[in-house]
Amino acid sequence: MKIKKNKEVIEKDIKREDLSAVTKFILTLITTLLSVSMLIPLLLTIAVSFTENETLMLEGYKLWPSKWSLSAYEYLFKTGGQIWQSYGVSICVTIIGTLFGLSIMTLFAYAITRKSFPWKRQFILFIYFTMLFNGGLVPTYIMYSNILHLRDSALALILPLCINGTYILILRTYMRTSIPDSIEEAAKIDGAGDFLSFYKIILPMCVPVIATIALFLAVAYWNDWYQAFLYIVENDKMVPIQLLLKRIENEIQYLSNAASTGMSGVEIQNLNDSLPEESVKMALVVLVTIPIMVAYPFFQKYFVNGITIGSVKE
């Protein structure tokens, strides 16, 4: 009887293991299919950007068009060195703005987590207030243009986005919940001050959340064109890639609309052939997303660390 019972228990355990293996396989398959489905729009965008405009009009969007062409990229790079210069402006603004913003926000978050800081509540209230209210476009423009005199300068692209109240609160919450007070107390016993504790203890332990905020900031700086639209007026050397590509897109739309008035059918057809409107739009998307796609894998491991920290009780 005992042998039979043991056999039944073993068979049930085997079935459970088989069921768990099947479940893992199904979940893996579903995740793989979802990942592939998310890659398809990106691959389609890249394929369309290399498609001949006439083929695109006749056949529509295809992952493998019958005729490939570099006309969209040739049209974009007709600007000469301007597009590379705009790329350099965007890269420099993104790197400097991200580092500058992280420095300010991490120091701010560290200060409001200190129990000894006397104006902690006032500073937290100030953060909440800025999240709910702002001065508006006109006062902000007057301040940056007439008071600070930042028009046509790199600071006009960096300062408006470098501080975010939500990110400060995220950093503050992470420091309070994930870093024990005993670690800082031990550092103070060893003679470390606030700055030494911050750089030697707090920053290394906050790498996951800092990397996450850094990616958010970098994406915000890279995708931003509005600040340049407002403050970069006369200095073409400070035009970022987003604003340049927007100007190119507006130029194509203007020429396409102008072609429909005052031109014969043959002239309109010739102009449309020389203006790869649809493929240029996709080429713009490719040029804009490549740097973020390259940078994301370097931050992904920190996202995983940020999720797992605090999940195991010591």
Helices and strands as residue ranges (DSSP letters): H 2-49, H 53-59, H 71-76, G 77-79, H 82-113, H 120-132, H 137-142, I 143-147, H 155-158, G 159-161, H 165-178, H 181-189, H 194-197, I 198-202, H 203-205, H 207-223, H 226-231, G 236-238, H 241-259, H 265-274, H 277-308
